[in-house]
Amino acid sequence: MKECAGGPRRLPASAWVFDGGLALVAAGVSTIFFVVELVGTGLPRGTLALGYALALLHTLPLAARRRFPLAVLATSVASGLAFANLGLPPVFLGVAILVAVYSVAAYGDRWVSLAGLAAAELGSAAVQLTPGRFQAPTPVSNALVIGAAWLLGYFVGVRRAYTTQLERTAELEQAREELARRAVTEERLRLARELHDVVAHAMSVIAVQSGVGAHVANTQPQEAAKALAAIEATSRAALEELRRLLGVLRRRDSEPQGDLTPVPGLADLDSLLAEVAKAGLAVRLRVEGTPSQLPAGVDLSAYRIVQEALTNVVKHAGPARAQVVVGYGDQDVTVEVTDDGRGVGASTGDGQAMVGHGLIGMRERVAAFGGDLEVGPRPDGGFRVAARLPLAANRR
């Protein structure tokens, strides 16, 4: 049986101290009244000893009235009936029974408290309607007093439950705010990676094209003009994407997104390869499998991995040709970027030139979806970046 509303709960030490003190005071007062009124009246010694025991049994359990209110009330009613059946006046125990009734209404479930009230009323009526050797208040007045104690406890319990609900609501609100703050932090980290990818790619293309333009400015004006045109196109594209990302950072939750460019995906690879081609890198695209609609996060991550890999080819591979292979599967999508240049790790021999925000960003994107990433030099020269992004994690 569930004793307390909401089930057994841990009580603070102060509650146990208060209830223990209350039980001791009630036991002491009942014993004093018992001694003053009944000792010397000629009652048998055995009856007096049993009366002492019943008085203690009636009052001491009040120490557990919050944890086990119904059991405390049952003990009080039973001991009170036994006290009366001995021919002893249970008026000495009246305060304790009222505290037990109050407690079952304040700390017990509704039906438990109603059952306790009924038991207390019936017990009180049984004592008062049974002829005895003592005078007792009228049944009606006693029933009203017990009912008043129950109502007081009931309203206190309702008030406490309402306060507890408010506290839980406040805790849930704090938890929601914490989750929102974490989401904002994660979004800012994601946008930081986006900004790095955009700026790194654009600046790499611009650096290569500006170098080409400076080299051929006097001897091949047409090639220099092409280089300047590529720089202009790359700069405009980068500024547009930066505007989109900064717009997301500046936008408040209550403001509409407005006319922001959609995030790129694998469907935009043709534009990316055309932009890279302007930097002098010939790239061939091969698609394996049937292209399908990908989850937005996977689509963007796959695009950024290809973009970062091509950026590193432009920066480190020297004169080279590259190939991009995109594979669409039922459970995952794969991207592979290879080149036949001198390799991004030519300066150190182990690929460490690529270790930085670019590779870290790739690994973070792949890890976010539980995928795999392979980065390293090819046996026959050049460099290879291969990533597998599972789709299942995004469909759960």
Rosetta blueprint (number, residue, H / E / L):
1 M L
2 K L
3 E L
4 C L
5 A L
6 G L
7 G L
8 P L
9 R L
10 R L
11 L L
12 P L
13 A H
14 S H
15 A H
16 W H
17 V H
18 F H
19 D H
20 G H
21 G H
22 L H
23 A H
24 L H
25 V H
26 A H
27 A H
28 G H
29 V H
30 S H
31 T H
32 I H
33 F H
34 F H
35 V H
36 V H
37 E H
38 L H
39 V L
40 G L
41 T L
42 G L
43 L L
44 P L
45 R H
46 G H
47 T H
48 L H
49 A H
50 L H
51 G H
52 Y H
53 A H
54 L H
55 A H
56 L H
57 L H
58 H H
59 T H
60 L H
61 P H
62 L H
63 A H
64 A H
65 R L
66 R L
67 R L
68 F L
69 P H
70 L H
71 A H
72 V H
73 L H
74 A H
75 T H
76 S H
77 V H
78 A H
79 S H
80 G H
81 L H
82 A H
83 F H
84 A H
85 N H
86 L L
87 G L
88 L L
89 P L
90 P H
91 V H
92 F H
93 L H
94 G H
95 V H
96 A H
97 I H
98 L H
99 V H
100 A H
101 V H
102 Y H
103 S H
104 V H
105 A H
106 A H
107 Y H
108 G L
109 D L
110 R H
111 W H
112 V H
113 S H
114 L H
115 A H
116 G H
117 L H
118 A H
119 A H
120 A H
121 E H
122 L H
123 G H
124 S H
125 A H
126 A H
127 V H
128 Q H
129 L H
130 T L
131 P L
132 G L
133 R L
134 F L
135 Q L
136 A L
137 P L
138 T L
139 P H
140 V H
141 S H
142 N H
143 A H
144 L H
145 V H
146 I H
147 G H
148 A H
149 A H
150 W H
151 L H
152 L H
153 G H
154 Y H
155 F H
156 V H
157 G H
158 V H
159 R H
160 R H
161 A H
162 Y H
163 T H
164 T H
165 Q H
166 L H
167 E H
168 R H
169 T H
170 A H
171 E H
172 L H
173 E H
174 Q H
175 A H
176 R H
177 E H
178 E H
179 L H
180 A H
181 R H
182 R H
183 A H
184 V H
185 T H
186 E H
187 E H
188 R H
189 L H
190 R H
191 L H
192 A H
193 R H
194 E H
195 L H
196 H H
197 D H
198 V H
199 V H
200 A H
201 H H
202 A H
203 M H
204 S H
205 V H
206 I H
207 A H
208 V H
209 Q H
210 S H
211 G H
212 V H
213 G H
214 A H
215 H H
216 V H
217 A L
218 N L
219 T L
220 Q L
221 P H
222 Q H
223 E H
224 A H
225 A H
226 K H
227 A H
228 L H
229 A H
230 A H
231 I H
232 E H
233 A H
234 T H
235 S H
236 R H
237 A H
238 A H
239 L H
240 E H
241 E H
242 L H
243 R H
244 R H
245 L H
246 L H
247 G H
248 V H
249 L H
250 R H
251 R L
252 R L
253 D L
254 S L
255 E L
256 P L
257 Q L
258 G L
259 D L
260 L L
261 T L
262 P L
263 V L
264 P L
265 G L
266 L H
267 A H
268 D H
269 L H
270 D H
271 S H
272 L H
273 L H
274 A H
275 E H
276 V H
277 A H
278 K H
279 A L
280 G L
281 L L
282 A E
283 V E
284 R E
285 L E
286 R E
287 V E
288 E E
289 G L
290 T L
291 P L
292 S L
293 Q L
294 L L
295 P L
296 A H
297 G H
298 V H
299 D H
300 L H
301 S H
302 A H
303 Y H
304 R H
305 I H
306 V H
307 Q H
308 E H
309 A H
310 L H
311 T H
312 N H
313 V H
314 V H
315 K H
316 H H
317 A L
318 G L
319 P L
320 A L
321 R E
322 A E
323 Q E
324 V E
325 V E
326 V E
327 G E
328 Y E
329 G L
330 D L
331 Q L
332 D E
333 V E
334 T E
335 V E
336 E E
337 V E
338 T E
339 D E
340 D L
341 G L
342 R L
343 G L
344 V L
345 G L
346 A L
347 S L
348 T L
349 G L
350 D L
351 G L
352 Q H
353 A H
354 M H
355 V L
356 G L
357 H H
358 G H
359 L H
360 I H
361 G H
362 M H
363 R H
364 E H
365 R H
366 V H
367 A H
368 A H
369 F L
370 G L
371 G L
372 D E
373 L E
374 E E
375 V E
376 G E
377 P E
378 R L
379 P L
380 D L
381 G L
382 G L
383 F E
384 R E
385 V E
386 A E
387 A E
388 R E
389 L E
390 P E
391 L L
392 A H
393 A H
394 N H
395 R H
396 R L
